[in-house]
Amino acid sequence: MFRPKLPTMPQPTGTVTPPAVVIEPTTITPGTPAPPSAPAVPASAPVPSRPTVQVTPGTALALVGGGTAVVLVVGAVLVSMLLAVAVTAASVAVCAVVLRSLLASGAKRR
């Protein structure tokens, strides 16, 4: 009842051969090189620039709010980690003082 029932692995029924791969040789015929193409834009046309990003007061406020939230969350995490390390160090120090006291009192009684 409590023993797991493991499935049996099926055994292969015959020999398995990999499929045959046929490699056919191909010939490379050299073609005529294409002449370098001239730019399609005339010399007097302005060069297209990257699209500019327009920051509206609403998006600026959203960016500032998001950045502030990220800084506050990261700060809270770092402060909590520092507090955890400090509490651990204090508890280890208290344990060391108690052990030292117990060992010193045990040595005086002998």
Protein Blocks (a to p, Z undefined) as FASTA:
>chain_A
ZZccdddddddfbdcdddddddddddddddddddddddfbdfkbccdddddddddfklmm
mmmmmmmmmmmmmmmmmmmmmmmmmmmmmmmmmmmmmmmmmmmmmmmmZZ
